[in-house]
Structures are given as structure tokens and as C-alpha cells.
Amino acid sequence: MNSLEHLRERLHWPAGRQRVTGSGLAFRLALLVIVCAAFLLANNLLFLIVAAMFSTLMISGFVTRLGLAGLELDLSLPDHIPARRHVRAGIRVRNLKSWVPSFSVHLAGAPESGLGTILNFPVIPGGASIEESVTLYFPKRGAQKERSFQFYTRFPFGFAERREMVTLRHDLIVYPCLDPQPGFEALLESVTGEIAAMHQGRGHDFYRIRPYEMTESARHVDWKATAHTGTLQVREFAREQDWRAVIYLDLDVPITAESWFEQAVDCCAFLAYRLASRGIEVRLRTQELDLRVPNEGDIYSLLKYLALVSPLRGKPPAPPDDLDSFEIVITAQPDRIKTLGWGGGRAARILSRDSALLS
């Protein structure tokens, strides 16, 4: 049994209980044998040994309880946490007992806490605090209000393993996964290229060389290309500041497509985050939201919405209202989307359950 399985088993114990270890069971059996022998033989020496063993057992239980008493836990989380990505956080353990230290204390987290390792503190001096840097991992997006941890120890003799549960309460939003999944990066590059081809004009990134038009200024003429072709040629650039994309996430998803919907949310978050980081204006639309980034909010406002979004069955999507933006539609029902006019513009991409990317 690995450490995480052992942890899940321990987290099912009732609060405040302790588990007898193998050495503790052997000690109790030996004590029982000596008690029986003392009564049968009426040997004073055996009675002294029984008294010493009983005292050792009682002292062990008292010291174990004392070691876990007065321990306080605090967790420092980063501002932004994506799902399925290891993030660094800080854990601070404080011993509130003014002069009594705690020895051989272990700290483990429940599966939803994100802590996949067990921390070991050989000694926590009385009144002192110890800080540790840990790695957290959250497999799913969503909101969390509570995270459960447990302190446990076998000190001093290992006869029993005692544990105390600690619950931290504060809101935590886990964004969808922002790491590329198979095909996501190829889709991003393809979409970016189509957006660049859609928005042509004067800017900083070279787009193409084309024939000169009468209304254009001569300062844009490319004289090398003109000499090569024998006709006036001009350089054309892409206007990055005018690049716009609208992503429509269809929330009307059949019950049978719930697992597909989670992958669709990841794809939506990945595209929005990467496009926004490239300076492209991103507009996210659903049946209940219309948000422009960065004009009406930052990218983290968009990711927070995607972290909490859920299917909205029975409410059909709205038709497009901006034909000047590149359209990316993520839907489980592409035929209905097309009848509304999505994908009818000069630049669009429709991702559905039939697409190889989100199949």
C-alpha cells in the first residue's frame, strides 16, 4: 500500500480516534501474558513488571496526545491555480504550547486538499513556527471552500498512531487546465494564422507583398520587389491591435456529453488564455455571459467563469453579432449552430463532438 492509499484509509477514521500499531499489539499481548502469569504464580516481581508496563502504556498515550495538542496550520496559496498543474504553496505549522515541544509529527492532506506528499517534522519547539514549501496538484476545476489535513504521530514508543483532523476554510477557485492537450497547440497556431490573414493592414508584422493601389502612399513601396517584377509593389503588414476573436461556448449539452463538456471547457480556456497573451482581443460568449478581454475584464475574470461554468440545458445559443471577428464555436450540436449563422462568415472554426480534437 503506497502512502496516498494509506492516507485515504486514515481519513476514514472517526475524529479523535487512534489506531493500534503492530508493536502496540505485541506489547499488549505480552502484557496480557505477564498479567496471567503474575496471578497464577503470585510472583511479586511479575506484578512489578505489570505495573511498569501499564505505566509505560499510559505515559505513551498521554505523550502522544500532548504532542498533537496546540498545533495550528496555515496554508498560503498562489493567486491563480490551474487544474492539472503543479503549483507551489507555503505551509506554516505553529506550536501554540509555550514550552512543550512536539516530536515526530507528520502532516498529510485529504485528496481534495491538493497535497500529495506527507510532510515530516522531527521536532516543533514550543511557541515556534515552521514553514515548508510544498507542491499542490488539483485534478479538477471548480470551487473549494474547505480543505482537510491531518496531523499524526507514533511518538514516543510507536504503540499507537494518533491523528487530529484540521479543516482550513477559505474560498479557492481552480481554473480549467491551461496546459496544451493533444492537438491544442496545432489548433492555436492555425487559428492565429487565420486571424492574421483576416485582419490585414498597416502595422508592425510583415504580412505580404502585393501590387500598388492608386490611393496608397509611395512610402510603402517595396523598391526591390518593384525592380524584380517591373510593376509597383507595396509591403502589407498585419495590425495586431485590431486582431479580434470571439469564442462561443455552447452550454446546451446533452447528458451523454458531460465528459466531452469538460474537455471543451479546457479547450476554451486554453485558446482564450493563449490568444489573449498574444495581444488578441478575446470575446467569450455563452448563453449567460458576454465578456470582452481586456476591455471589460482581465483574462483571469474569464478563467474564473470557466472554472465554475456548468451545462445549461434547454437554452439555445444566440446567433453571431460580429462578423468582423474570427469565430471559434465549441458545441455539441454543430448543425444547430450552423443554422443560426455561426461559421457563415469569412473566417470561423467550429469544434464539436465529431471533431478529432475533442472526440
Number of C-alpha atoms within 10 A of each C-alpha: 6 6 12 17 10 10 19 14 10 17 19 8 13 11 11 10 10 20 14 15 14 12 13 17 13 13 15 17 12 13 19 13 12 17 17 13 14 18 12 9 10 11 11 11 10 17 16 12 15 20 14 13 17 14 11 13 18 12 14 19 20 12 17 28 19 16 26 23 16 15 21 14 19 13 16 12 14 10 8 13 22 22 21 18 16 15 17 14 15 15 16 14 18 19 23 17 17 11 11 16 17 25 21 17 21 17 21 24 24 19 18 16 18 18 22 19 15 15 16 15 15 11 13 20 18 17 15 14 15 14 13 12 12 19 14 19 19 22 16 16 23 20 14 14 11 14 20 18 21 20 23 23 24 24 21 16 16 17 22 22 18 22 26 19 18 18 15 14 11 10 10 17 20 22 26 29 26 21 16 14 13 10 12 17 15 12 15 18 12 13 21 20 11 15 23 21 15 17 20 18 18 15 14 12 13 14 18 12 15 15 16 18 11 7 6 10 10 13 9 13 19 18 16 11 17 17 11 10 11 10 12 18 22 22 19 21 18 21 17 20 12 17 23 24 26 24 24 25 23 27 23 20 20 15 10 8 12 14 9 18 26 18 17 23 22 24 26 23 26 22 23 25 19 17 20 19 11 11 15 21 21 26 23 20 19 20 16 11 13 14 19 19 21 16 10 11 11 13 19 14 14 23 25 19 17 21 23 14 16 16 17 15 12 10 13 15 19 15 13 18 9 12 15 15 24 26 26 22 24 25 24 25 16 18 11 13 21 14 11 13 13 23 20 14 14 11 18 20 18 17 20 21 17 12 10 9 17 18 11
